Amino acid sequence: MFSLLRRTNWRSALDLLQTESARPVYVINLIRYRNFSAYRWYGLFVYPLVRLLGGMPVWVGRHVQSIGGEARFGNLLIVRYPSHRRFLAMILNPYYTIINDLREAGVERFEAAFSRAHGRNAPAHIHARYLVGLHGNPETRRDLDRLGAELRGAGLEQVIELREYAPLPATEPVLPSDPQPHTYKYNLFFRVDDPAQIEPLAERLRERAGECAVHLYRAVPRREYLPGMPLPEATEVPRPAGQTSV
């Protein structure tokens, strides 16, 4: 209990408080679960605090297909906050530091950071059964543009583009369940009604991916995150041969 407060690097937290905040700010959570039952209890307890501070889950989904690049995480959560200072107020709240033990018990590995919406579209909710995520970095922007053009040319709607602008506060020592730096800083998401829409594009997307990743995610009903509900058949993607937990 209170291990998060003891391990927080307060210099990084103070520096972040002085950094200009996007309004709104998005946190992309990429998660590999260790114990989904424990994470469900964490979700139940943290949700009122998120809402109290003006936050809201934008979209919750599970990885179902890798079109280009390696699948590193099984679960995608996009959460919107009024600013990153509101997020900091949440994780430094004594109530949060208690329930964070459930998050640490539930998570095997985790990437997250603060991102801002690029362009005019900054939705509070994304209504989509499936999303195609294009994941890249500033140096692979040209590849991302080509991939996006392929999807737009096929009639898919881009619902949001998120660009990372600040990491979450550092912790010392760092646990595998703590927020790790994002592998990909630029993330574009496209609405998909039927995975069959992607099949004719898959080969061209793989050819154009370069150093980017292209993944298909399926929306997860919120009831799956309630304690006591039957566990889904799979909450993770298979690890590549030889890969072990960290």
N, C-alpha and C positions, 0 to 999 in steps of 0.2 A: 504494500500500500504506500502511496506517495512516492514511488520510485521515479515516476516521470519528473516530479519537481526536483528531486535530488540530482537527476541526470541532465536536466535542461542546461544548455549553455546559455547563460543569461546575457552574455555579450551579444550573441547572435540574435537573441530575442529582442534586445533593446535596439540593435541596428535595424531590425525589421520594423519595429514600431516607428522609426524615423523615416522609413522608406515610403515614398508616395504609393498609395494603394489604388489599385483599379477599383472601379465602382460600376457594376458588381465585380466580384472576384470569383473565379471557379477553381475548385480543387478536383483534379482528376485522380481518382484512387484506383490503382492497379494492384490487385490483391491475390495472393495464394493463401488459402485457408489451411490452418493446421487442425482446428476444431470448430466446425461450422456451428455447432450447438452453442459453444461459448460466445461466438461472434453474434449469434442471434440475440442473446441476452444483452450484450453490449449495445446492439442496435436499438433494442427496446428502451434501454435506459438513457441513451444519448439523444434520441430523437427529440424529446421535449426541450432539451438544452439547445439543440440546433435551432429549433423553431423559435425559442425565446429570444435568440440573438439574431433573428431574421434570416436564418439559413433555410435551405430547402433542397432536397434531392431533386436533381433535374432529370436524371435517367439512371436506371440500374439494370445491368445486364450481365450475361455470361458469354464467354468466348465459345464459338461453335465451329469456326473454320479459319485456318491460316491460308490466305491466298498468296501472300508474299511475305517472307521473313519468318522468324521463329516465334512461336507462341510462348511467351514467358510467364504470363499470368492468366488465371482462369476467369477472373471477375473484374468488371469495370463499373465503377460508381462515379458519377459526375455530380458534385454538390456545389450549390451557388450560395455565396454569402454577400452581405452588403459591402464588406471590405475585409481585408486580411486582418485588420485590427479586431474585428468582431470574432474572427476565427481564433486569434490569440487569446481573447477574453474567455473563449470557451475552454481551450486546452489548459489554461492556467487556473481555471476555477477548481476549488477543492473538491467539489462533487465529481468533476470530470477525472481528476487524478485518482479517485477511488475506482470508478468504473473502468478506467483505462486498463486495470489488471485483466478484465475480461477480454478487452481487445488484444492485449499481448498474448493471452492464452489461446485466442482464436486464430491469430494471424501467423503464418509461417514466414512470409516475405511480402513486402509492401513498398510501392513507389507512390509518391505524391508530391505536389508542389503547387504554388500559386500561379494561375494563368489568367490572362485577360482575353475577352472576346475580341477578335479582329474583325473590323467592319461594323456594320450597324446592327447585326443580329445578335442579341444577348438574351436568349429566351430563359424564362423561369422554369419552363417544362419543355421536354421534347417528347412528342407523341409519335412513337414509332415502334413497330414490332421488332424491327431489326435495324442495326446501324452498321455501315461499313466505316471503319476507322482507318484513316491514312496517317501514319506516324512517321515523323522525320525530324530533321534538325535544320537550323538556318543554312548550313552548308549544302543541304540536299533540297533546298527550296525549289530548284528547277525540276527535280524529279517529282516532288509533290504537286507542282503545277501541272505537269503532264498527266499524272494520275487523276487529279481532279478534273481535268479537261475530258478524260475518257469517261468518267462517271457522269459528268454533266451532259456530255454528248449522247449518253444512253438514256437521258431523261431523269436521272436521279437528282434529288434536291439536296443541296448542302444545307444542313440545319445549323451548324456552328463551326467556327474555326477558333481554336484556342492556342495562345502562345504564352509559354511560361515566362514569368518576369522575376520571380523570387523563389528561393527554396523555403521549406518549412524550417522552424528553429532547429538547430543542431542539438544532439544529445551526446553525452559522454559518460560511460562507453556506449557505443551504438549497438543495439540489439537487432537481430534480423527482422523483428516485428516493428521496429521504428521506421519512420518514413525515409526511404532511400532516395537519392537523386533520380529524377526521371531519365530514362535512357533516351527518350524522344521528347524534345522541347516544343515541337509544333505538331498539333493534332487537328485533323479535319474529319468531320463526321457527316455522313450522308444517310438520309432516310431510305430504307428498303422495305417494300411491302411483302415481297416474296423472294427468298434466296435464289429462285430460278432466274431472276433478273441479272444476277451476277455471273451465272455460268457461262454465257457467251463472251463475257469480258475477262474471265479469269486468266487466260493465257496472256493476253495483252497487258494486263495489270502486272503479272509476274515479270514480264519482259521489261517493263518500264519502272519497276520498283527500285532498282539500284540498291542504295543503302537504306531505303525506307522499308516500312512494314505495312502490310495491308491485311486487316483482320475483319471478320464478320462476327458481330455480337447479336445475341437474342435477348430481348427484354425479359426480365424476371418479375413475376407478380410479387407484390409486396408481402402477400401472405406467406411466401416461402421464407421470409425473414422473421416470422413470428415463432417464438419458442413453443414447442409442443406440436407444431405441424410436422407431417411426415417429411423426412429429409429427401431432397431431390436425389435422383440416381447418381448424378455426378456434379460436383462443385468445382472441379479442377480440370485443367488440360493435362494430358500425359507429359511427363518429363522426357526429354530426349534421352536416348540410351547413354548410361554412364553418368547422368547428372544426379547429384545428391543434394539434400537440403543444406542450407547454409545457417 
